[in-house]
Structures are given as C-alpha cells and as structure tokens.
C-alpha cells in the first residue's frame, strides 16, 4: 500500500508517496518547480522523472538521449510500434505517445507492485495506446512477433543493476528478431571505471548489429566517474550526425562515438553470452548522495 510522507516544514503542495514494491522501497517525490511532475526512486536510486502536464518534457540526461532516438527513429509525427523493456514511471512511453500520437506501445515491467503504484498515482492518458505487461523483460520480448517493432528500448535495473540475462548476444538476437528491417534498439547502460562492462556491451551489440553509436558524458567515456551511456544499434545506417548535434545541445552536453572510434573504445573486449553473462556493476554509494 502506498502512503504519503509528511512534508518537512509544513509546506504546501503534494507530499512524497512511499510504497513497498518487489524491487525495494519506491518513492514518488514531487517536483517543486512543476505542479504535476514527480521523480521515481527505488531504494533511493533515481529512476525517472515524469511530468503529467507535459509528458514531452524529459528531465533526466539519459532519458533525453533516449528521447532523441525516438525522435529520429522515423519521420516526425509518424506513429511507431515500440517495446519498452523496463517500465519505471512509463516516462518514455508517455513521451512517445505525446510526440507521436497513435503510436502502439508495449511496456514490459517485472515489478507488478511498481506497475500498480504508477498506474494509481501517475495514471496514463486513457487515449494512449500503451499496454503494460508484468513479466520478465526477456520473457515478454519472446511474446512479440517477428519484425513487429520499430523501436525497442531497454532500461531494466534491479537493485540498480541490469540483470545478467539481459546483457548477452542471445538476448540481443531476440531484440533483433522483433525489430523491423529498419528498426532501432536503444539501451540505457550504467558503468564506471574501468568501464569493462560498457566495453563488453558494445562488443556484444556489434556481434548482432552492424551499426552502432554510443552517447555519454565525456567524463564517463574517459572512465573518470560512474554514469549512464545510451547505446543505439540497428541493421541500417544511423542518423549519427543529427543524433550527435542533439546530444551536444543538451543541458548537460554529451559526446557520441561511432564507427572505428567506438570499436577502438572496446579495447578488444569480447561479446557476452548467456554462459558468461553477469549483471552490470553496482553503482558506488556516493553516486546517489
């Protein structure tokens, strides 16, 4: 059951909402600058930010980059068929519904109590074509027909780590199976020095997709701090120039690597298989302080 915390100092406005979910303790924290905007945290780790009045607004850096990918996945305004692996507060699904009306979207989120909390506290637009399934991401992906999706977005974290079975060549082969011939795959990856996980994930994607690009803060790419990187992959040429321009123009500018530079970045890392897969590294405690 969700419950509200008392606002410190007796201030006005909505109060934080706290609930136990399968992944730990979920908190919905109101945004003091936006009347109907909330940040979702799981065990104090920020997951997503959602503005119910303006779903096209993306606050988190990595979500903005995923938004750029959705913007560039097809001609402006054209409806998309999208699979979201990991639901969070449904932020990217809301964004696509707002920017590409009539899009058909499937959200696969294992944490059923979290889905219930978000549905109750941050309800979806009843007109949006968004279906939510409470099941494992890979199992849910297995139910999607061949070639159905224009875009697959993976943003799955359990205890702030991506599960091992969502990091392998076999998993990405399933992703490519459900993508249309010109479809795109986007993944939120988190790593820190020495970037062994990130390098291996790029090598893994390269074993399945011929075209790759990676967007991240330069400090993350240089291995100076823990952070997020957004991987873009496809079987067709990517809109690298426009993606680079948009990422460079973000409030927190990022860098995009592709081609030979991206392959050099892997440092000879080998592709991950189901047999060798491990979860992504746990973030240092100081990251969320």
N, C-alpha and C positions, 0 to 999 in steps of 0.2 A: 504494500500500500504506500502511495506517495504521501508525503507530509511536508508542510512548509516550515522553514526555519524562521525564527524571529529576526526581523531586520534590526541590525545594530543601530542604536541611536534613535530608534522610533521613527525613522524616515518614512516618507510616503512612497507609493508605488508598489509593484508586485514584489513578493518575497521569494527567496530561493525555494526550490522544491527538491526534496531528497527522497530517494526510493532505493530499496534493495533490488538489484537485478542479478541475473546469473553471473555477469562479469564483475560484480562487486557493488560498490555504492555509487549510484548515479545522482548527479546534482544538475539541476537546471538553474543557472544563475542569470537573473535579469540584467540586461544591458542598460546602464543608467542614461545612456545617450539616445536610445531608441526604444520607444514605448512598448513595442511588442516583439522585441528581439531577445534571444536567450543564448547562452553558451552552455553546451552539454559537457560535463566532466564525468569520467568514470574513475573512481579511486583517485581523485584529484588530478588526473591527467586530462587536459583539454582535448575534446574530440571534434567538436564542430560548433559553429555559430550560425544561428538561423533567425532571420527577420521575417515574421509573418506578414508584415505590411509591405515589405519589399524583398520578395524572395530572390530577386536578381542581384541583391547585394551580397557579396562574398567577402567576409572579413579575414578569415584565415588565409595565410600566404599559400599553402598548398592547395586549398580549395579554389582560390583564384586561378591557379595554374590548371587545375582540372577543368575549371570553367572555360578557360581559353581553348582547351582541347575540344570541349563540347561545341564551342562557337565555331571552330574550324573543321568540324567533322563532316559538314555538308554546307550547302548554300544557305545563307542567312534565312531563318524562318522556316526552313524545311523540317517537317516532323521527323524525329528519329525513333528508332527502336533501341532501347538501352537496357542493359543489365547492370545493376549495381550490386557488387559483392561487398557486403557490409552496409548497414543502414545508417547508424548514428542517429542524427535528428532528421534524416531524409533531406539534408541541405542541397545536395547536387540534384536530386530528383526534382525538388521544388524549383531550383534554378532552371533546369531544362524545360519543365512544364511552363514556366513564365516566359522564357525566351524563345521556345519552340512549341507553341500551342499544338495540340493534337498529337504530340509525341506519346508513344506507348512504352511504359517503363515497368521493369520488374526489379524489386528490391529483395535481396536475399540476406536475411539477418538471423543468425542463430539464436540470439538472446531474446526469447519471447517476452519476458517481463519488460525489457527495454522497449520493444516494439509497442507494447501496451501503454507504457508511460508516455512515449512520444505521441502516439495516436490520441491519448486523452488530453495531454497538456498542450501539444502543438499540432492540432488537427490539420490534416491535408485538405487542400481545396477539393470539395466533393466532385468538381468537374474535371479534375486531373485524372488522366489515365495511368494510374500508378497502382500496381499490385504488390503487396508485401507478403513474402513467404518466410516463416520462421523455421529455417533449416540450415544445415551446414552449407557454406558457400560452394564447396566443390560438388556436393550432392545436388544442390539447387541448380548449379550450372549444367549438370548432367541431364536435367529435365528440359533444357532449352533446345529447340530444334536446330538442326544444322543450318548455318547461314542466316539465322534469324536476325541477329543483332547488328546494328550499325556501329555501336559503341559498347564496350564492356569496361566498367570502372571498378577496380579493386581497391578497397580501402578497409581492410579487415585487420583488426587488432584485438587480441585477447590478453588482458593484463599488460597492455602497451606493447605487445609483441605480435608479429604476424605469425600465425600457425605454420608449422613446417610443411604440411601437405599443400599449402598454397604458394610454395616457392620453387616448385620443380618444373622440369621440362614436360613431364606428363600433365601437370596442371595447365601449363600454357598451351599444350596441344589441344586440350579441351576448350580453352578460350578461343583458339583459332578456329576450332570446329564450328563454334556457334556464331562466329563473325561472318558477315557478308564478304564478298570478294574484295571490296574496298573499305571494309570496316576497320576500326581503330580500337586499340587496347590501351588503357591508361591505368597506372598503378601508383599509389602512394607508398613510398619506401622510406624507412627511417633507419639511420645508421650514424655511427661516429667513428673517430679514428680507431683502427687503421683502415676503415671502410672495406673490410673483407667481405661483408655481407652484400653491400651495394655492388661491388665489382663482380661478385659471383652472380647476382641477379641480372646484371647486364649481359654477362656471358650466357646465362640461361635463356634470356629473351632472344639473344642473337642466334641461338640454336633452333628457334621456332619461327622468328620473324626476320625478314631481310632488311627491314627499315626500322631504325631506332633513333630516338632523341631523348635527352635527359635534361631536365630543368631543375636547378637548385641554387641556393645561396652560394656565392663563391667560397665563403668560409667553410661550408660543408664539403664542397668539392675538393678543397685543399686539405681536408682532414683536420681542420682546426677546432671543430665543435660538432656535437651531435645535432642532427636536424633531419628535415624531410627533403626528399628528392622525388620528383614526379617523372616516371618513365612513360614514354609514348612509343607505341610499336604498331606496325601494320605490314600488310603484304604489298602495299603500294607506296608510292612516293609520299612523303610527309610535307606539310606546309611549314617547313623549317624556318624560312625567312620571316613569315608573319608571326609564328609562334615565338621566335627569338625577340622580335620587336615588342610583342605584348609583354613577355616576361621581363624584358629590360625596362618597360614602362610602369611596372607595378610599384606600389608604395614602398615595398622592400625589393628593389631590383634584383633579379636573378640572372643566371647565365645558362645558356643552352649549349650542350655538347652533342655532336652527331658525327657520323662518318668515321673516318680514320682516328680522329681525336678521341672519340668515345671508345673505340676499340682499344686504343692505346691506354686509356684510363683503366681498363680492366686489369692491366698488368699481368696478363696471362692466366687469369682466373678461369677455372673450368666450370662447365654447366652443372647445375644441381639436378639430381634425380630423386625420385621418391626414396630410393635406398639411402641416399646421403643427406637428405634434407634435414635442416634444423630450423627452429624458429628464429626470427630476426632478433638482434641483440636487445636486451633490456636497456632503456634509457637511464643515464645516470640520475640519481635522485635530485641533483641540483637543477635539472632541466626544467622542472615544473614549479620551482620556487619563485 
